[in-house]
Amino acid sequence: MNFTHHQLETFTIAVLQKIGCPEADAKTAASVLLSADLRGVDSHGVARLSGYVRLWEAGRINPTPNVRVVHETPSTAVVDGDAGLGLVVAPFAMKVAIEKAKIAGTGWVSVKNSNHYGIAGVHAMQALQHDMIGISLTNASPLVSPTFSKERLLGTNPISVAIPAKDQPPFVLDMATTTAANGKLEILQRKKEQAPAGWIQDKDGKSTTDPLGVKDGGALLPLGGDREHGSQKGYGLGAVVDIFSAVLSGANYGPWVPPFVAFLEPHPNPVGEGLGHFFGAMRVDAFRPADEFKAHMDNWIGRFREATPIEGHEKVLIPGDPERELEAERRANGIPLLTAVVDDLRALGDKLGVDWE
Amino acid sequence: MNFTHHQLETFTIAVLQKIGCPEADAKTAASVLLSADLRGVDSHGVARLSGYVRLWEAGRINPTPNVRVVHETPSTAVVDGDAGLGLVVAPFAMKVAIEKAKIAGTGWVSVKNSNHYGIAGVHAMQALQHDMIGISLTNASPLVSPTFSKERLLGTNPISVAIPAKDQPPFVLDMATTTAANGKLEILQRKKEQAPAGWIQDKDGKSTTDPLGVKDGGALLPLGGDREHGSQKGYGLGAVVDIFSAVLSGANYGPWVPPFVAFLEPHPNPVGEGLGHFFGAMRVDAFRPADEFKAHMDNWIGRFREATPIEGHEKVLIPGDPERELEAERRANGIPLLTAVVDDLRALGDKLGVDWE
């Protein structure tokens, strides 16, 4: 079933207003949430809306937060999200980073006391319109085991870097620091298909292809998969994301990060407040004239796009290509939603008195 | 054969002075080079010394460079390395980043017109003594193919992040953005052993376990190995390193990066000057009081170190643990060198009139 971007956005705004979000915040949050559906990261879009509402019901989301800077230098700030929606806190913090960069050349903002912020890429991309490079990191509920460990101590902790170009579309890397994102596993679970080796381990730390392995006490594997293929690197990158997002800001880190699902209680002895994000903005002309930089980015992108492909593959992609193509397609033809998601949204609308159609 | 750190350092300093480096620069460069041998990254240590000398003979290294800041804002700078040794240019640039951070909270320096800078980690670690987080990136000779490509367009483009702690040793990530570093392949070549699948592809882009595959027109694979295991992420990270190091600064990028080996000519139509690096320094107290941050880092490190290991594995490691343990061992018992390396250094000493013993 396909739905227009407009219908889903209107519905999301109305739902968020029903739980007490001011209109401007509801619009910001809906825009962030829907960008995931448009860009094909379906696990982070409207499919999560009822999850956010359940967190609000559990008293873990503050719909009217006083989001504010609590510490700063010319190029840095710490933002306290006041337990607000990450979908609202993150755009605020990214804006602080951009404002810092306008004056100091770069801006770097670590955020505490927040919640899940949707897809990483949409926040990094805020920098592009200012001729800045944008960076967006966040920690998340622990689902990933460090190399050699049975325990789940890290989230899928994504890294996004958005870099402006001139005539070429921007370079937008948006990646989990795991072999496979959790959303891909959920698809295999629904289809009852096996996962490739190297994606997950079972509760004893042994490699498994059972897509239910993570739910049964196993874990997602860091990018690399195993030690022989560099999983200590994926683990190390996920760790850096965790430390920049939470140890710098005063949020919870590692196994203390509060779970997204409302039926799991947060850790009884937190080491910080909420979960954490980290944002960066670098003015391109803080390094060299923006036109010069962007012309060379066009050259970089053009050269990589024209790289000789391996037989059986059509072309070499630039980070951001697949998502941009999908967004164009979905803006034109609508966003497909699974029946289970539609039923869930319909029930949510009924409960809160928001019209679905 | 084991050699003391002191002997190798004295020899290196003398060799670099013979090619015209001022004493202070020779000492800086030797310290950087030897740190690779101490930390177990043997491919980036004294084994490379004769390679640097050959670059000097080819007129591609300036022994008395005028390394300088050519563009700056409160938190950024571009450094022109004036074709100097990366081993000298990089410490200069990292110092600029640290000085910027003292005033602006953070400092970010992109470098052009440089050469290979040794191991990434040693530069990032310069920040630790200032209670700063250090970041070090560099591009390198093209040996890596983007996902779906037969062409080699990226270097092993490493990422290093060094983070101070309190009583715990610092967290030091230092990783190539490939599945395996080139040095590991060289070891397999010498031992005539097969490489694991997922490390390299042959000239047609097919997976191979032949460790000579790269020399025969193949390529190292980005971290992840193949698309199913996330190689587009390793490719994306290597690309970000390339862009931050070279497109921001005005150095050569992608396939235009000059080769380290002197017998290969640089690209006839360069897109920039030399190769590029990127450095960052973030004052911890630009985010929260340093003592608080470092106490939480101790807690982070302690928790991960105590994670339940998988049966058959002794313990979970923190990034930097293996290198630190090796450094302690090698400072005590000396640095082992292969016979081929010793012969090469001895011949170098004979040629330049430097005593080896």
Interface residues (C-beta under 8 A of the other chain):
Chain A: H71 T73 P74 S75 T76 V78 I103 A104 G105 T106 W108 S110 S145 P146 T147 F148 S149 K150 E151 L153 I159 V161 I163 F171 L173 M175 A176 T177 T178 T179 A180 P196 G198 W199 Q201 D204 G205 K206 L223 G224 G225 E228 H229 G230 Q232 K233 G234 Y235 G236 L237 A239 V240 D242 I243 V247 L248 S249 G250 Y253 G254 P255 V271 G272 M282 R283 V284 A286 F287 R288 E292 F293 H296 M297 N299 W300 R303 F304 A307 T308 P309 I310 E311 H313 K315 V316 L317 P319
Chain B: H71 T73 P74 S75 T76 V78 I103 A104 G105 T106 W108 S110 S145 P146 T147 F148 S149 K150 E151 L153 I159 V161 I163 F171 L173 M175 A176 T177 T178 T179 A180 P196 G198 W199 Q201 D204 G205 K206 L223 G224 G225 E228 H229 G230 Q232 K233 G234 Y235 G236 L237 A239 V240 D242 I243 V247 L248 S249 G250 Y253 G254 P255 V271 G272 M282 R283 V284 A286 F287 R288 E292 F293 H296 M297 N299 W300 R303 F304 A307 T308 P309 I310 E311 H313 K315 V316 L317 P319
